Amino acid sequence: MNLLRSATVVSVASLAVLALAADPKDTPPPVVTPAATFSDGAGAPADAIVLFDGRDLSKWKSENGGEPKWTLAGGAMQVNGGGLMTREEFGDIQLHLEWASPAEVKGDGQGRGNSGVYFQGRYEIQVLDSYQNPTYPNGQASAFYGHSAPLVNASRKPGEWQTYDIVFRAPKPMADGKVQPGSFTVFHNGMLVQDHIPIPGAATTSAKFTGVAPTGPIMLQDHGNPVRYRNIWLRKLASAPAK
Ligand code: MG
């Protein structure tokens, strides 16, 4: 009996070691070269709210309060002087945006072309120069930061415009006080990278807000790198009440 018990303990321990070695968060997703264009320059549908069309920052404020300090040039806006947040708050949405990491490559890992899109100011889809720039997979471009690595590395080269098309379903508070998880579905340069991934409800690192709420602002992160954005619009989605 004792022998059986120790054999069981040993095999469970071995399994644990194997599981550790094969931890998917440490395995880089395969690199797949995207097509030259996908939703680049996609026009806003009739029911969309245009957050940025290249002309002004009127839909945005600084996360630190006051007017945004980001610079405008060539139909794009560039990170400067603090993150941006939308003046309006949103629940479930479909979002289109385009971004470009700096053409001049500086730094590595999380220090190269880092920014991010925070849904409800809480849940980050990472923006990072992940072209030949290894980092932990659930922190690379198009990761649900800290939670889920992308299915493929669909990154274009530094300085090139890239597209995100994202369906965000917000976590919702339930009557019993628990949280009904939300979800992320993300396309990066036309490839599915997050396939209906659950959002448990806890805010990701460096989030502006915590706690589950019905709505919140879209936030674009200032991580100290001159990342650019253009052509940002969203569609509000009808959401079912929490079960
Ligand atoms: Mg980031």
Boltz pocket constraint, residues with backbone or C-beta under 6 A from the ligand:
constraints:
  - pocket:
      binder: B
      contacts: [[A, 114], [A, 115], [A, 116], [A, 124], [A, 126], [A, 127], [A, 221], [A, 223]]
      max_distance: 6.0
